[in-house]
Amino acid sequence: MTRLGGRFRTALTVFTATGALAGAGLTGAAPADGAESVTRIAPGVVYTELDIPAARGVAHAHVLTIDLRHPRVRVDLLHPGTVASREPVSELADSRGAVAGVNGDFFDITETQHPGVEATGATVGPEIAGGRGLKAAVPDGQRFGPALPPGTHTEEVFGVGVDRRARLDDLALDGSVRSADGTWPLGGFNQYALPVGSVGAFTADWGGVSRVRATCGTDTDRAAPCSADTYEVTVRRGRVVSAADAPGGGTIAPGTTVLVGREAGAQELRKLSVGERVGVRHRLVAKSSRVPYRFAVGGYPMMTGGVPLPGLDDRTSAVRTAVGFSDHGHRMQLLALDGAPEFRGGLTIAEVTAAMQRLGSRDAFSLDGGGSTTMVARRAGTDAVSVLNHPSGGAERPVPNGIGVFTGP
C-alpha cells in the first residue's frame, strides 16, 4: 500500500485547518498556520491530512475538497458493474479512470441469521450512476450498519445533479406490475430485501447472485426467518417465459426482468401464466429536487443547513467515512479517517459531524465506515491510484460502491 501524503502530524486541531480547506485550499494559497500543506490531485481537487483530538484520542483524517464549479471536474458513482458484487475502492477507481474516490453505502455483508442464504453484497440505499437508477432502498428494519439518527430512513441519499450541484435528498421507488388481471405496486427494485407482501423486480443490473435473500427477514426484523410463501416469474420482452416456486439465481439477460414475490406478492404472481403479457415499470423519484441526479449514493444525513441532526450518537467511536458540501452545493468535501493502530479509536458520529462543520461543510452525510473506510487518489504522473489511509482491517475491503472524482476535458 502506498500513501500520497507525508508523515503524520501530531495534535493538529480541526479548527486550525478550517480556513485552509474551506477557502485557500482550492485556490492554491498557503494553509493556515500549523495545518499540513495542501496537495493538488488535479485541477479543482485538493487533498489534506489533519489530526482531530477526540474523546478516544487523536483521530487522523484524510480530506479531499472538490470544486464542482470547475469545468473539468465531475463526480459519479463507482460500482463494479452489477449491484450484487464488490471490489476494492482502488480497483473501482482505476477501472473507471477516476483520479480519486472513497467507499460508499453500507451493505449486506453477512447472513449469519439465515443459514444457507448467500450474502448479496448489495447496498442498503438507492443508487444512481451516470443518471441511471440501479436500485432502490431496503426497508428500514433490514439495513446493515449502526442505528439511524431519529427521523432518518434508508431512502436518503447524497447526490450531485446534472446541474453539478451537491444535494441531500430522498429517493423513493415508483413502480408497478400490470397484467390482464390488473395493476399492483412494485415493492422493490434490485434490492437484497423486499417488504413483506410485496413484489420486487430484478434486472441485468442485479448480477448473478441468488435472489433468495430478498424474501428473508421482515420490515422490522432483519434476522426473522425467510418467507415460506414465495414465487418467481421471468418476463422477457413483455411476456412471461417461466415461473418457479422459489427465487433463483444466475445472470439475468438484458431485456429480461425477474419478478420475485413474497406472501401477498407471491399470490399475485401465481395469477400470471406463461405467454401472458406483463408490463413492468420502475423509477426512482426524488422528494426535494426537480433536477435529475447524475449520481446518488445511500447512507444517512448528519447535518443540514449547518445544523447537526438531533440525537446523533456521541458514544460509539469508529473509523468513518463522510461526505459534505458547502457554497450552495458547489464545493464538496470527502473525509476518511485513518485505521492505523494509533488512530483506530476513531470518532463518534457527533464528532464526525463537528469535524465536517469545521471543515466548511453546511450539509454532511455518513457513509459506511470501519473496515470499509478507504480513500484513494492518483499521484501526479502515475496511471493508478494509491490508497491514502490505512484501512482498519489491514487491507482494502471489497465494497459495492463508492464516490468517484473524475477530471477531463
C-alpha positions in Angstrom: 0.0 0.0 0.0 1.3 3.5 -0.9 0.4 6.8 0.7 0.2 10.1 -1.1 0.7 12.4 1.9 3.7 12.9 4.1 4.3 11.7 7.7 1.6 12.1 10.2 1.4 15.4 12.1 0.6 15.5 15.8 -2.1 17.3 17.8 -3.4 19.5 15.0 -6.9 20.5 15.8 -9.5 20.6 13.1 -10.1 24.3 13.9 -6.6 25.3 12.5 -7.3 23.7 9.2 -10.7 25.3 8.6 -9.6 28.2 6.5 -7.1 26.2 4.5 -9.6 23.6 3.4 -12.7 25.6 3.0 -11.1 28.6 1.2 -7.5 28.8 0.4 -7.0 25.1 -0.5 -8.9 25.3 -3.7 -7.0 28.4 -4.9 -3.6 27.1 -4.1 -2.9 29.6 -1.3 -1.0 28.6 1.7 -2.9 26.8 4.5 -3.4 28.2 8.0 -0.5 28.1 10.5 0.1 24.6 11.7 -2.0 22.9 9.0 -0.4 20.5 6.6 0.3 21.8 3.1 -2.4 21.1 0.5 -1.6 18.6 -2.3 -3.3 19.3 -5.6 -4.6 16.0 -7.1 -6.0 17.6 -10.2 -7.4 20.9 -11.2 -10.2 21.6 -8.7 -9.3 18.6 -6.5 -7.1 19.0 -3.4 -6.0 16.7 -0.6 -5.1 17.5 3.0 -4.3 15.4 6.1 -5.0 16.6 9.7 -5.3 15.3 13.2 -8.5 15.6 15.2 -8.3 15.3 19.0 -11.3 13.3 20.2 -12.8 11.6 23.2 -10.9 8.4 22.5 -7.6 10.0 21.5 -6.4 11.6 18.3 -8.0 10.6 15.0 -6.2 11.2 11.7 -8.3 12.5 8.8 -7.8 12.4 5.1 -9.8 15.1 3.3 -10.5 15.7 -0.4 -12.0 19.0 -1.4 -13.6 19.2 -4.8 -14.7 22.3 -6.7 -17.8 21.3 -8.6 -17.8 24.6 -10.5 -14.5 23.6 -12.2 -15.4 22.7 -15.8 -13.0 19.7 -15.8 -14.4 18.1 -12.6 -17.3 15.7 -12.3 -18.4 13.2 -9.7 -20.1 9.9 -10.2 -20.8 6.5 -8.6 -18.1 4.0 -8.5 -19.5 0.5 -8.8 -18.4 -3.0 -10.1 -21.0 -3.2 -12.9 -23.6 -5.1 -11.0 -25.5 -4.3 -7.8 -24.7 -7.6 -6.0 -20.9 -7.6 -6.3 -17.9 -5.9 -4.6 -14.4 -4.7 -5.4 -11.8 -2.7 -3.5 -12.1 1.1 -4.0 -8.7 1.3 -5.7 -9.9 -1.2 -8.4 -13.2 0.6 -8.8 -11.4 3.9 -9.3 -8.8 2.5 -11.7 -11.3 0.6 -13.8 -13.4 3.8 -14.3 -10.5 6.2 -14.7 -11.2 8.2 -11.5 -8.5 10.4 -10.1 -9.8 10.0 -6.5 -12.6 8.4 -4.5 -13.9 6.9 -1.3 -16.1 4.0 -0.3 -19.9 4.4 -0.3 -23.0 3.0 1.3 -23.5 0.3 4.0 -24.2 -3.1 2.5 -25.4 -6.7 3.1 -22.0 -8.1 4.2 -23.1 -11.2 6.1 -26.0 -13.5 6.6 -25.3 -15.4 9.8 -29.0 -15.2 10.7 -30.1 -17.1 7.7 -28.0 -20.4 7.4 -27.5 -21.4 3.8 -28.5 -18.0 2.4 -25.9 -16.1 0.5 -24.9 -12.6 1.5 -25.5 -10.5 -1.6 -23.0 -7.6 -1.1 -25.7 -5.2 -2.3 -26.1 -1.8 -0.7 -28.8 -0.6 1.7 -29.9 2.5 -0.1 -30.7 3.7 -3.6 -28.0 4.0 -6.3 -27.9 6.2 -9.4 -24.9 6.0 -11.7 -24.4 8.1 -14.9 -28.0 9.4 -14.5 -29.5 5.9 -14.4 -31.2 4.3 -11.4 -29.6 0.9 -10.4 -31.6 0.0 -7.3 -34.0 1.2 -4.6 -33.7 1.1 -0.8 -34.4 -1.9 1.5 -36.9 -1.4 4.4 -35.5 0.4 7.4 -35.5 -2.7 9.6 -33.5 -4.6 7.0 -30.5 -2.3 6.9 -26.9 -3.1 7.9 -24.9 -0.6 9.8 -25.3 1.5 13.0 -28.7 2.8 14.2 -30.1 5.6 12.1 -30.4 9.0 13.7 -34.0 9.8 14.7 -36.3 10.7 11.8 -34.0 9.3 9.1 -34.5 6.3 6.9 -32.9 4.1 4.2 -34.2 6.2 1.2 -32.0 9.1 2.0 -29.1 9.9 -0.4 -26.2 12.2 -1.1 -26.1 13.1 -4.8 -24.9 15.5 -7.5 -27.4 16.7 -10.1 -26.9 17.3 -13.8 -26.5 21.0 -12.7 -23.3 20.0 -11.0 -24.6 20.8 -7.5 -24.5 18.5 -4.5 -27.7 17.8 -2.5 -29.2 15.6 0.2 -32.5 14.1 -0.8 -34.8 11.1 -0.6 -35.2 8.7 -3.5 -38.4 6.6 -3.4 -39.3 3.7 -5.7 -42.2 4.4 -8.1 -43.1 1.3 -10.0 -45.9 -1.2 -10.9 -46.6 -4.6 -12.5 -49.5 -4.6 -15.0 -51.3 -7.6 -16.4 -54.8 -8.5 -17.7 -55.8 -9.1 -14.0 -54.9 -5.5 -13.0 -52.0 -3.4 -11.7 -50.2 -3.7 -8.4 -47.4 -1.6 -7.0 -43.8 -2.7 -7.2 -42.3 -3.0 -3.7 -38.6 -3.4 -4.7 -36.0 -2.9 -7.4 -32.7 -4.8 -7.4 -32.6 -4.8 -3.6 -31.5 -7.5 -1.2 -34.6 -7.3 1.0 -38.3 -6.9 -0.1 -41.1 -5.5 2.0 -43.4 -8.2 3.4 -46.2 -9.0 1.0 -44.6 -7.3 -2.0 -43.2 -8.0 -5.5 -39.7 -6.9 -6.4 -38.1 -6.5 -9.9 -34.6 -7.7 -10.7 -32.8 -6.8 -13.9 -29.4 -7.4 -15.5 -28.0 -4.7 -13.2 -28.5 -7.1 -10.2 -25.9 -9.6 -11.3 -25.9 -13.4 -10.8 -26.2 -13.6 -7.0 -29.2 -15.7 -5.7 -32.4 -13.7 -5.1 -33.4 -15.8 -2.0 -32.2 -13.2 0.4 -34.8 -10.8 -0.8 -37.5 -12.9 0.8 -35.8 -13.2 4.3 -36.5 -11.1 7.3 -39.3 -8.6 7.8 -39.7 -4.9 7.5 -38.8 -4.5 11.2 -36.5 -7.6 11.8 -33.6 -8.4 9.6 -33.0 -11.7 11.4 -36.6 -13.0 11.0 -36.8 -16.3 9.1 -37.1 -16.4 5.3 -40.6 -16.5 3.9 -42.2 -19.9 3.2 -44.6 -18.3 0.7 -42.6 -17.2 -2.4 -42.9 -17.2 -6.2 -40.8 -16.0 -9.1 -41.8 -15.1 -12.6 -39.4 -14.3 -15.5 -40.6 -11.7 -18.0 -38.8 -11.3 -21.4 -39.8 -8.7 -23.9 -43.1 -8.1 -22.1 -44.2 -11.7 -21.8 -44.0 -14.3 -19.1 -41.5 -17.0 -20.1 -41.2 -19.1 -16.9 -42.2 -19.4 -13.3 -40.9 -21.1 -10.1 -41.9 -21.6 -6.5 -38.7 -20.2 -5.1 -36.3 -17.4 -6.1 -33.4 -18.4 -8.2 -30.0 -17.1 -9.2 -27.8 -16.6 -12.2 -27.2 -13.8 -14.6 -30.3 -12.0 -15.9 -30.2 -11.3 -19.6 -30.6 -7.7 -20.9 -34.3 -7.1 -21.7 -35.4 -9.6 -19.1 -37.0 -8.8 -15.7 -37.4 -11.4 -12.9 -40.3 -10.7 -10.6 -39.9 -12.1 -7.0 -43.0 -12.2 -4.7 -43.4 -13.0 -1.1 -46.7 -13.6 0.8 -49.4 -11.5 -0.9 -46.9 -10.6 -3.7 -46.4 -14.3 -4.4 -50.1 -14.8 -4.6 -50.4 -12.1 -7.2 -47.6 -13.6 -9.3 -49.3 -17.0 -9.3 -52.1 -15.5 -11.3 -49.7 -15.0 -14.3 -49.4 -17.6 -17.0 -46.6 -18.4 -19.3 -47.0 -16.4 -22.5 -49.2 -13.7 -20.8 -48.3 -10.1 -21.5 -46.9 -8.2 -18.4 -45.7 -4.6 -18.2 -43.2 -3.7 -15.5 -42.1 -0.1 -14.9 -39.8 1.4 -12.2 -38.1 4.7 -11.5 -36.5 6.5 -8.5 -38.4 9.6 -7.6 -36.6 12.5 -5.7 -38.5 14.1 -2.9 -36.9 17.5 -2.9 -35.1 18.2 -6.2 -36.6 18.6 -9.7 -33.1 18.5 -11.2 -32.2 14.9 -12.4 -29.3 13.3 -10.5 -26.1 12.5 -12.2 -25.3 10.1 -9.3 -26.6 9.3 -5.9 -25.4 7.1 -3.0 -27.1 5.9 0.2 -26.1 6.5 3.8 -27.7 8.9 6.3 -27.6 12.6 7.0 -25.7 14.1 9.9 -26.2 17.8 9.3 -28.4 20.0 7.2 -28.1 23.8 6.7 -25.2 24.0 9.2 -27.2 22.4 12.0 -26.4 18.8 13.2 -29.3 16.5 13.4 -30.7 15.9 16.9 -29.9 12.6 18.6 -26.6 11.9 16.8 -24.6 9.1 18.5 -21.9 10.7 20.8 -20.8 7.5 22.5 -19.7 5.0 19.8 -16.3 5.8 18.2 -15.2 4.2 15.0 -13.2 4.7 11.8 -15.6 6.5 9.5 -16.2 8.0 6.0 -18.3 11.0 5.3 -19.2 13.5 2.6 -20.3 17.1 2.9 -20.8 20.1 0.8 -21.0 23.9 1.0 -21.2 27.0 -1.2 -24.8 26.1 -2.3 -23.7 22.7 -3.3 -20.7 23.8 -5.4 -18.0 22.7 -3.1 -17.7 19.1 -1.8 -15.7 17.6 1.0 -14.8 13.9 1.3 -13.4 12.7 4.7 -11.9 9.3 5.5 -10.4 8.5 8.9 -7.2 6.5 9.2 -7.4 3.0 10.5 -3.8 2.6 11.6 -3.5 1.2 15.1 -2.5 4.5 16.7 -5.7 6.2 15.3 -8.2 3.3 15.4 -10.2 4.9 18.2 -11.9 6.9 15.5 -14.7 9.4 16.1 -18.3 9.3 17.1 -20.9 10.4 14.6 -21.4 13.6 16.6 -17.6 14.2 16.4 -17.5 13.5 12.6 -20.3 16.0 12.2 -18.5 18.6 14.1 -15.4 17.9 12.1 -17.3 18.3 8.8 -18.8 21.5 10.0 -15.4 23.0 10.9 -14.0 21.9 7.6 -16.6 24.1 6.0 -19.5 21.7 5.2 -23.0 23.0 5.6 -24.6 19.6 5.0 -23.0 16.3 5.8 -23.8 12.7 5.2 -22.4 9.5 6.8 -21.1 6.7 4.5 -20.0 3.2 5.6 -17.1 3.0 8.0 -14.9 0.5 9.9 -13.0 -1.8 7.6 -14.8 -0.3 4.6 -13.3 3.2 5.0 -10.9 3.8 2.1 -9.7 6.9 0.3 -7.7 6.7 -2.9 -6.1 9.2 -5.3 -3.8 9.2 -8.2 -0.3 10.6 -7.8 0.9 13.1 -10.5 2.5 11.2 -13.4 1.0 7.8 -12.4 -1.7 5.7 -14.1 -3.1 4.1 -11.0 -4.5 5.4 -7.7 -2.8 4.9 -4.3 -4.6 4.2 -1.0 -4.3 7.3 1.2 -5.4 6.0 4.5 -4.6 2.8 6.3 -7.8 0.6 6.2 -8.5 -0.7 9.7 -8.6 -4.3 8.6 -5.0 -4.1 7.3 -6.1 -4.2 3.6 -8.8 -2.8 1.4 -12.2 -4.4 1.9 -14.2 -5.1 -1.3 -17.2 -2.8 -1.4 -20.3 -2.5 -3.6 -20.0 1.2 -4.5 -18.2 4.5 -3.8 -17.9 8.1 -4.8 -15.5 8.7 -7.7 -13.9 12.0 -8.7 -13.1 12.4 -12.4 -11.3 15.1 -14.4 -11.0 15.7 -18.1 -11.8 18.0 -21.0 
